[in-house]
Amino acid sequence: MSNTPSPIETWVEDVARHLGGVRKKASEDLLWRAFVARDFTEMVGIIKKDLQLSMHLRVGYVRRGGGNHAVAWINLPTVMPFLGSAAFSALTLDVFVRKEFLAEAPFKSVVYAFAHELAHVMLDATHHPLRRNEKVVDLTVMVLGYADVLFDGKTFTPLTSWRQRNALGDLFKDTGFLESSDGQHLENGATLKSKLGYLSQDEAARALHKIVSIRPR
């Protein structure tokens, strides 16, 4: 890995300063129990509590909607109240996730998707100047304690066969938050992997290396 700083490393440092430092690695025990129970609303609640976000949150499970065929998205107000304010605590936000994604995705990919949406809230509520940059949102997920989850969960093998997967249609095209890594049908039992998020594998590796070197033990 080159010693030359990249925009990714610079952004990690910037987000860490903005949010008061890199947080220690998040515990996955409660999240795993909720995942095994298929209680996705509980998973979102656990991440929300871990991030110390005081607003109210409703979770919608959908088969359509969202931009660019995203697997999850959150509706944010035009003007977000500041984090920690009474107005922020009184706020109710709606996060949506596709049922097809939850049927396909493994544990860490689901955690990553939910953490990404809540990272949007964190950046908006602290009025970070790069809050509309999706790569910075992903880096915020990592700074907030989910670096390993993002790195491990951004690429996964769907749980169903390629025929079942193809039947889901546009959800799995190379657009938006979830994209196929090869974009063609696979025959004879070959494996099709999906890539979540906005960071390349190299960018995620650079960010993880940086975060591991500075996060609390």
C-alpha positions, -999 to 999 in steps of 0.1 A, spaced: 0 0 0 14 34 -10 24 59 17 10 87 -5 -22 101 12 -53 96 -9 -86 116 -8 -100 86 10 -75 89 39 -80 127 40 -117 122 42 -114 97 70 -93 122 90 -118 150 82 -149 129 93 -131 117 124 -123 153 134 -158 164 126 -174 136 147 -150 137 176 -127 108 167 -129 73 154 -151 51 175 -141 16 187 -152 -14 168 -190 -19 173 -202 -51 190 -220 -74 167 -236 -98 193 -270 -81 196 -272 -75 159 -264 -111 151 -292 -123 175 -317 -99 158 -305 -110 124 -310 -147 132 -345 -138 145 -351 -119 112 -360 -89 134 -346 -62 111 -364 -34 129 -345 -44 160 -313 -43 140 -319 -7 129 -328 2 165 -295 -13 178 -274 7 153 -294 38 161 -288 34 198 -251 26 192 -247 58 172 -265 78 199 -291 92 175 -321 104 195 -347 109 167 -376 86 162 -373 61 133 -399 40 114 -388 11 92 -407 3 60 -402 -30 41 -409 -25 4 -407 -41 -30 -406 -8 -50 -395 28 -46 -362 45 -40 -338 61 -64 -314 42 -87 -327 8 -75 -312 14 -40 -317 -15 -16 -323 9 13 -329 46 16 -339 72 42 -361 103 38 -344 133 53 -359 168 59 -349 197 37 -334 214 68 -321 189 93 -321 200 130 -288 199 147 -278 167 165 -286 168 202 -313 196 198 -348 192 210 -360 195 174 -338 166 164 -351 144 192 -387 152 182 -380 143 145 -394 112 130 -376 97 100 -386 68 77 -360 43 65 -370 19 38 -354 -14 28 -362 -38 0 -376 -72 10 -357 -89 -18 -324 -76 -4 -332 -89 31 -340 -123 16 -307 -124 -3 -281 -106 19 -259 -121 46 -255 -106 81 -228 -80 76 -242 -67 44 -276 -60 61 -258 -43 90 -238 -22 65 -269 -12 46 -287 0 77 -256 18 91 -251 36 58 -286 51 60 -280 62 96 -247 77 87 -266 100 64 -285 112 94 -253 117 114 -237 138 87 -269 158 80 -275 165 117 -239 178 121 -241 197 88 -209 182 74 -200 200 41 -195 167 23 -227 151 35 -240 146 -1 -209 127 -11 -218 90 -9 -182 79 -5 -179 101 26 -211 86 39 -196 51 36 -164 64 53 -186 77 81 -200 42 86 -164 31 91 -154 60 114 -185 52 136 -173 17 144 -185 -3 115 -153 -4 94 -149 -41 95 -186 -47 88 -184 -25 57 -152 -41 44 -165 -76 50 -201 -69 39 -196 -48 8 -192 -79 -14 -213 -110 -9 -227 -141 -27 -265 -140 -28 -283 -167 -10 -304 -178 -39 -295 -192 -73 -287 -170 -103 -321 -179 -118 -340 -168 -88 -318 -137 -85 -324 -127 -122 -361 -129 -116 -358 -100 -91 -352 -78 -121 -338 -43 -120 -329 -45 -83 -297 -63 -92 -285 -42 -121 -253 -22 -120 -269 9 -105 -272 25 -71 -262 11 -38 -262 -25 -49 -246 -37 -81 -236 -69 -97 -199 -75 -101 -201 -91 -135 -235 -82 -150 -241 -114 -169 -260 -146 -163 -239 -175 -149 -244 -210 -160 -233 -244 -145 -234 -234 -108 -209 -205 -112 -209 -179 -84 -223 -144 -88 -211 -119 -63 -228 -85 -55 -211 -53 -45 -227 -30 -20 -219 7 -16 -198 34 -32 -162 26 -22 -140 5 -44 -123 -25 -28 -90 -5 -28 -107 26 -13 -123 5 15 -89 -12 22 -72 21 25 -99 34 48 -98 3 70 -60 5 72 -62 41 83 -90 36 108 -74 5 124 -43 25 130 -61 53 150 -92 38 165 -95 30 203 -88 -6 212 
